[in-house]
Amino acid sequence: MSYFADKQPLVADIFSRYPASPQGRRSALMPLLREVQNAHGYVSEPQMAEIAALCGTTATEVRSVMSFYSTYHTVPTGKYHLQVCSTLMCSLAGSDELWDQLVETLDVQPGEVSPDGRFSVQKVECLGSCGTAPMMQIGDEGYYENVTPSKCARILAALHADAPPAPDNLVPVTVNAEGRQTLANGEMVGASIGGLSPLTGGAA
Ligand code: FES
């Protein structure tokens, strides 16, 4: 069964946020992708085709959009998806060595999942924590900063024991069902966007 076949109210809710036009339907691409990604940890080829059909576009375009964002995955990821910033400040501070430590210790390459299903790795662009380089993010949970080789070893040992250490910084990027921004620990920040009207598609 396709992913959205039994989720028509959800699909209708997502489309209601955008103008009832071809451009509006295509605007729903991102929340539809996020829905599948949150449920499965990645978006498969059949799911890309399903989202493309819903949005009136092609699977190629869906894949193209996904390729722009490191948060979307086209292959399964491990229970702990380790993302190492490889942009200049982190690179100067040792992220190349951090990356080598991860792939050698875990014996896993990008696009793979370790045999125990725990780990996958990815290089990402600047995550906005340059002042605490080198840094990495684990899943969507938060930032681990100033990751020295010994700190990396401690983090990996904890993950092997399924006892992830608390991140040094939470990521204030999630918007919950009520339209509030939330931190990874559920704490509310900022104002609600729930009262905002959907885009109308009217003339500028
Ligand atoms: S360069 Fe790594 S967080 Fe900005």
Residues whose N, C-alpha, C, O or C-beta is under 5 A from the ligand:
A	BS01	FES	C85 T87 L88 M89 C90 C126 L127 G128 S129 C130
